[in-house]
Amino acid sequence: MALIHSFEKSGNTLFKHRGEIPIILFIAAIPVVYFTNTSYLSINSKEIITWVAIVLSILGFIIRAIAIATTPKGTSGRNTKEGQVAESLNTTGIYSMVRHPLYLGNYFMWIGIVLFSFNWAFVIIVSLLFWLYYERIMFAEERFLERKFGDAYMKWANKTPAFLPCFKKYIKNVVPFSFKSILRREYSGVLATVTGFVFIDDLRRYFTSNVFELKTTAHYVWVATLIMVIILRSLKHYTSILTEAERS
């Protein structure tokens, strides 16, 4: 098989299994947290790193939210688990600054959790693996879009960065910002992110004191997030409150 076809095939396969990444990170975090020596870090240093980690994950959510809120039905930003989907090409708004804003948002959301482990090697390794993994996915997606839209895609791709945004290239959105789209589509990602932080906090607490505590700030935040998710999921599946025309 030609290398270009091999890359595309592997990218499509990885795309379908991208939802399994959190599970892999959770499993990897167990030995990482256990063997990470944090004695050289002061309390203030740990607090700073923790807040930086939280801010990075929030930044990732914001990036994803902007992309989700300005993406209409059937466009290249609405790929499904089954495969690539696109009836039109996104070239305005956040997509005028970066070709893959959702994957950029994913990186920040998850690297924040990884940083919370206080293990710098883990941050570097996950960053490299993330790039190798998503590079294949982006390659497959772009091959699909090139075949689908031809010169229109190439014109946009040649002037728009793949992963590092160029803010001066911004073009105003052609569709209005939709807060409903965020509420309808992003609650699971928020819960997964909060769960990641709580999981690492629980691991570190248990490995340090051999005690598992339920009444912590992290658990209260997780319960509040879970309640929010249950409400939003119920509104999505059993009512039309979050339903919008021309939005998936």
Buried (B, 14 or more C-beta within 10 A) or exposed (E): EEEEEEBBEBBBEBBBEBEEBBEEBBEBBEEBBEEBEBEEBEEEEBEEBBEEBBEBBBBBBBBBBBBBBBBBBBBBBBBEEEEBBBEBBBBBBBBBBBBBBBBBBBBBBBBBBBBBBBBEEBBEBBBEBBBEBBBBBBBBBBBBBBEBBEEBBEEBBEEBBBBEBEEEEEEEBEBEEBEBBBBBBBBEBBBBBBBBBBBBBBBBBBEEEEEEEEEBEBBEEBEEBBEBBEEBBEBBEEEEEBEEEEBB
